[in-house]
Each structure stands twice: as structure tokens, then as C-alpha cells.
Amino acid sequence: MIYLDHNAASPLLPAARAAWLEAVDAFPGNPSSPHRLGARADTALEQARQRLASHLGCSPFDLVWTSGATESCTTVLRHVAEHRPAATVCVSAIEHPAVIDCARAAFPGRVTLIPVDHSGSVDLPWLQSHLSLQRPALVAVMAANNETGVLQPWADVQRLAATHGVPYFCDATQWCGRLPSAGLGACDFVAGSAHKFGGPRGVGFLKVPRAGKLQPLLRGGSQQDGRRAGTENVAGVLALLAALDWCEAQLASGGAARRLAARSRFETELLGAVAGLSVNAPAADRLWNTVSVLMPAVADCRQRWVVKLDKAGFAVSTGSACASGSAEPSPVLTAMGLSADAAGRALRFSAGWLTTDAEWAALRAAVVRIHAEWEPADRRLS
């Protein structure tokens, strides 16, 4: 099976696996325990904080270990709701369900959606105008979209929010490990999850403001300075850092540019081979690993394509894994102006650092072959 669903979960990198196995043996103690084994585990966590802080450009004291991005996102929205229960929040219309659904639960009837243009990028002039008139409790704009791969102007949003004295939350789940993390630490809140960039499942981080006390989502212990109760996942954290260190090294050596060329080649060849296929946000800056396409119209398009490609040996997606059970069209694509019918024909191919040119080529050949099998029947229907 050729795996091209890395935006849902990326397989464990060898460096992360080695770090996890080493940590399981080296740090058996609870980091909160007073004995030497506990102290060693606690020291390992603090050193990991320093490494992550170095990548993000923030203080180690700003970082909280979590179970993943969903917990991190929920913590942020609940924290803000506790402090400003009657306020509104501004959330981009293309946020992951972990942000937008939690925002609607924490601020019922008080969520303002930030519109996006046809390329799927947030409308900065709209946001600037809105912030000049109102002061929401929070602005939430992701760094890179999980469905289309479109990069958001998060640094511009951060500066704009700071100018108006509004806290800014950046969900960097798809950005971290694929583009440099440097500068993200300037955001008030940042969420990340290890399994998106080759770390283990069940571990992530949250960057929080240094000033003020974070309202903990989980209670029952004083771990992490009272900001998140529960015994820390030492092996998971060290594997997270091993994966991120490895990815950042690939970025530093120009690995993203080489893989972007492979993605672009795949798109060009696929567009030339399959009539009626189009790429979503073709001119936008996108993650080097992500291709979102609208497939030619066939009955029950998305599910049939996914099933057909699965049988052909390719794991691909229709969009956000967290919304895959929904019968509704993608809110991301409809926010970009696509009709429900068009959004229902979307497929997402997302690669990893170890995806080869040959695997991209094999996927292209499979899509062309499957389309050719359908084409005669489609012509008869028309």
C-alpha cells in the first residue's frame, strides 16, 4: 500500500521510533516523583522544552505538553471562555473542526467567521476592518490548511492582532515539521501534534503567553506548573522532538524545494492526463506535500474514488479525517466559493518526507487508469 494521507497521520519516522524506544528504557520514572529516576525523567522533559522553544522562538516556560492538537485547541478556547465568557471570538472559516467546533461550543452564538478568498487564504483587509470596530477575545487563524495545503498569512495576522491588543491563536498542526517553525513563538497560542510530522500519536504541545495563568483543561494534579494535570508522556515527548529535529534538518538542507518540485510535476501530469480534473487553489502558496483536486463528475464521486484507489493500493482522503463521517460538503471548500456539488468531488493526496517520485508517478498512473475505466459509462450517461 502506498500511503498518501500524511495530513491525517504521518507514519512514525525512524528517528522518532529510536528516540521512543531509548526513552522507554532510560526514563521509567514518573517525572513528578522525588527519587533520582523521577528527577532524570523531569530533566529530560525540561531539555525537550528547551529544544522545542529553540525551534519556535519562545521561552521554554511558555510550553505545555498535551495529548495532541485537539486537546491543545480545546484548552485555548476553554481558557479564553473562562476569562471572557460574554465576549466574541473571530475564527477563520477554514479552521479545523478541533478549533471551529470547540469555539462554537465555548462561545455559543458569538463566533464570527473570518472570510477567505477564492484561493482559501484569509481576508486580511476584512480582519483589519473588523478589529478596528470590535475587540474580540481571540483571533484564531491556522498556519496551513489541512485540506488544501494553502498557507495562511499567520505572521501578518499575529502583527495585526497584536496592534489591536487581541490574543492570537495559531493552529500550526499542519505547518510544523513541513515548514520552518521559527517565528511561531511570537503568537500568543500555538498548537502542534507529533503524529502529523512523523512523531507518535497521543502527544503534542501548546505554546501559551508567559503573562497570566492558563486555565487548565485537565485537573487533578500540579504537573506543568498547574497548567495541565496528568503524568507527562516522557517517551512521546522525546520522540516528538526527535521527529521535529529531523524534519527541521530536512528543511535546512533544501528538502522542501525538492519535494515541491515533485508535487508540481505530479499536478501538471495529472491535469494533462485526466479531462475534467482541476486543482484547488493552484496559484496559491501551499504545503509542498498537499494536493487537493476536484475529480471529474461520476456518481458518488468521492467515496468511489477512495474505494477504487484503496483497491489499487493507494491510501488517500476526501479531506479532513476528523470530518470524514460527515455527509455535508467540506466547509473549507464551500468557504472558498465552491458549490456543494463541486466540493463533493474533492480528493486530497498528502505526502511525507519519505514519499518518492516513483510513488507520485504510480498514483498518477492509477488515477488515469481508473478514470479510463469510468469514462465510457460516463459518456453513455451524458
N, C-alpha and C positions, 0 to 999 in steps of 0.2 A: 504493500500500500504506500503510495506517495502522498505525504502529508502536506497539505496546503491550507491549513486552518490555524495558523500560528496566532492570529489575533484573538482566537478563543482560548488557546493554551498552547504554549510552545514546549516541546519535549525537553527534558532535563539535559542541560549541557554537560559534557564530560567533566569540566572543571567544577561545576556545581555538585555533581554526584560525588566526586572525590572529596570535596570540602565537607559535604554532609556526612559521609562515612567516617572521615577522620574526626569530625566533631563529636559524633555519637560515642566514639571510644574515648576521646580526650576530655570531654566535659560531661560526665554523667550526673553531676550535682545540680541541685536547684540553685539558680543564681541568688536567691534570697537567703540561702542557708548560711550560717555563720562559720562553718568549717572551711578548710582550705579548698576542697573540691568546689564548694559553692562560690568561694571568692574567685577561683580560676574561671568559672563559668561567667561570673559577673564581669570580670576583666575582659573576657573575650567579647562580650556584648558591647562594652564601652569602646573597645578598639574598633568594633564593626561600626558603631555610631560615628566615630571619627572618620572612618573611610567613606561612609555614605555622605557625611557632611562635606567632605572634601569634594566629592563629585557634584553635589548640589550647590555648593557655595553658601553654606549656612553654618550655624553653631551646632555641635553635637547635642547640646541641651535642647534643641528645637525638635528633636526626632523621637517618635514613639513607634515601637514595633507593634504591628497588628497582625490579624489573620489574613489580611488581603485588602484590596481596594474597596470592596463593598463595605467592610467594617469601617475603613478609614472615611469613606464618603458619608456614611451614616453618622459617625462621630461628629464630623464637621457640622452637618445640618442640625443635629440634635443640640449640639453645643450652642450654636447661634440662636436656635429657637428658645433655649433656656434663658438666654441673656436679653433677647429682644422678642418676646412672644407675640407682640401685636404688629411687628414690622413686616415688610415685604422683602422678597429676595428676587434678584434678577438671574435667570438661568438660561443658557443658550438653548435654542430649540433642538439642537442636535446632541445634547448630553446623553451619556449612557443611562440606562434605567436606574442604575445604582445612585445616580445623582438626582435625576428629574423626578423619579417616583418618591424618593425619600423627601425631596423638597416639598412635594405636594402633600405628603403626609404630615410633615412638620409645620408647614405654613399653609393650611387649607384655605383655598380661595385667594391666596396672597402671593402667588408665584407669577412673575412677569417673564414671559419668554422673549429672549433676545433674538430677533430675526437673523437669518443668514441669506446670503446672495445665492445666485443660481449655481455657483461653484461650491457652495457649502461652507463658506467662510463667514464668521460673524460680522455683522454690520457695525463697524466701529463708529461711524457718524451717528447712527441711531443711539448707540450706547452713550456716546458723549452727550447727546441732546437729552437723553433720559436722566443721566446723572446730574445734569445742570438744573433739572427741575425737581428731582426726588433724591432722597438718600436711603437706598435700601440697606438692609442689614448685611447683605452679602452679594457679591457678583461671582457667579460660577461659570467659567468657560474652560473647556478641556484644552489640552495641548495638541492632540491629534485625534481625529475621529476614528472610531473603531470599525465603522462600516466602509467608509470611502477612503480612509487614509489621509484626508485633507488636513493640512497643518493649519492650526489656528494662530492668530497673532497674539499669543499669550503674553509676550513681553510688552506689547502695546497696551493690552488690557490691564496688565499689572500697573503700568505707569498711569493710565487713565484713572483706575480705581484709587490709586494712592493719592492722586491730585485732588480727588473729591472726598478723601477720608473714608473710603468704603473698603472693608476687608475683601480680599480676592482669594478665591479657591480655584486651584488648577488641578484637575484630574489628569495626571501625567501617565496614566497606566499604559497607554499605547506608545508614548514617546520614549520613556526610559528604556534603555537597552537598545534602542534603534537609532536615536539621535543623541547628541551630547547632552548630558544632564546639567551642565554648567549654566548657572543663572537662574535655575528654577527656585533656588533658595530665597530669591527676592520676593516670591509670592508668599502671602500670609499662610495659606494652607496648600499642601501638595500631597496627593495620594499616589501610591505606586504599589504594584503587586508582582511578586517574584516570578510567578508562572507565565507571565506574558513575555519574559525575556530569557527563558531557559533556566530559571530557578525552580525550586519545588513549589507545589501547591500548598496553600494554607499559611502563607507568611507574606507580609507586606509592610509598608511603612506609612507614616503620616508625619509631614512636617507641619509644625504649628508655630504661631507667633511666640516670641520669647516673653513678651509682656502679657500679664494676665494669666489666670488659671484655667486650664482646659477642663471643661465639664466631662467627666469620664462616662463613656457609654457602658462599660463593664465595671461593676463594683464587686467588692469582696476581698480586696487586698490593696496594699500600698505600693505595689510594684510600679516602676517607672515614674517615681515621684508622685504617685497617686493619680496619674493620668490614664492608666489602663490596667485594671486588675487582671490577674492570671499569671501563671508561671510562663516565663518567656520561652520561646522556641529557639533555643541556642543553635542547634544544628541547622534549623531552617534559615535563621538569620545569616549564619556564616556561609551557607550555600547561596543565599540571595546575593551577598556581597561578592562571592566568587564569580557568579554569573555576570553581575554588573561590571565588575572589573574586567572580565574577559570581553564583554561587549564594547566597553569603552576603549579597550585596546584595539579592537577591530576598527572602530570609528577613527581613532587616531592614525591608523595606518592607511586610511582611504578606502576602507571596505565598503562603506555605504555607496560611494560613487560607482564602484564596480557592479554592485548589485542593482543599483538603479538602472544601469545600462541594460542589464539582463531583463528587468521588468519592462522597460520601454521596448525592447526588441520583441518580447512576448506580445505586448499590446499591438504593436504595428503589424506583426504577422497574423495575429488573430483577426484584427479588423479587415485585413486584406483577404482572409480566407472564408469568413462567415458573413454572408449578406444579412443585413438587418440587425447586426450586433453593434452596440455602442458602449463606450467607456464613460462612466460617470466622472464628472469634473476633470476632463482630460488635460486642461491647461493649468490646473491648479497645482501648487506645490503639495506633494503628497508623500507619505511614507514610502521609502524605497521598496517595501515588501508587499504593498497592498494594491490590488486591482479590483475595482468594483465595476461590473458590467451589467448592461441590460441585454438579456438574451432575446433572440427572435421569438415572436409570439407562437406558443403552442399551448395546448390545453394543460392546465395545472402546471404552468411552466417551471416554477422554482423547484417544487418537490420532485418533478420528473427529472429535471437536470441533476439534482443532487443524487437521486437514486441511481440514475444511469451512470454518472461519473463514479459513484461508490462501487458499483458493479464492475466498472472498468479499472478500478484500483486507485481512485483518487479521492481523498478526503477534502471536501470544500464546504462552503457555507452559504446560506442565503443572506447573512448579515450578522447582527448581534446574537451571540449564542444565548444570552440571557433573555432574549425575546423570541427565541426560535419556535416556541409553542404557540405564539400568538397568531391569530388569523388576520389581524389587522396589517395593512401595509406599513412599511418602515416609516416611522416619524421623521427619521433623518432625511430620507429621500423626498418625502412629501413637503418637508420644510424647505427643500431646495427647489420646489416648484414642480416636481414630477407628479403625474396623475397616479391614482391608486393602481390603475391597470399597469402602468409602466413600472411603478415600484414593485409590483408583484412579479416582475420578470428579472429581478436583480439577483446576481450571484456575486460572492466575494471569494477571491483567491488571495491568500496571505501566506507569504513565505517566511523562512527563518534564515539565520546566518549560514546554516549548512545546506540550504536548498541549492541544488546545482542547476547550471544552464540546461543540462540534459533533462532534468525533471520539468522545467518550464516548457521545454520543447515537447516532451511527452504529453503534458497537459494540453498544449495547443493541438496536437495531433488527435487526441481523444475527443476534444470538443468538436473539431472539424468532422471527425468520423461519425459521432453521434448526431450532429446536425444533418449530415448527409442521409442518415437513416430515416430521419423525420421528414425531410424536405419533400419527397414525393407525395406523402399523405397530406402535408400542409397545402401543396399546390392543388390537390384534388378538392380539399375543403374550400379553397378560395374560388 
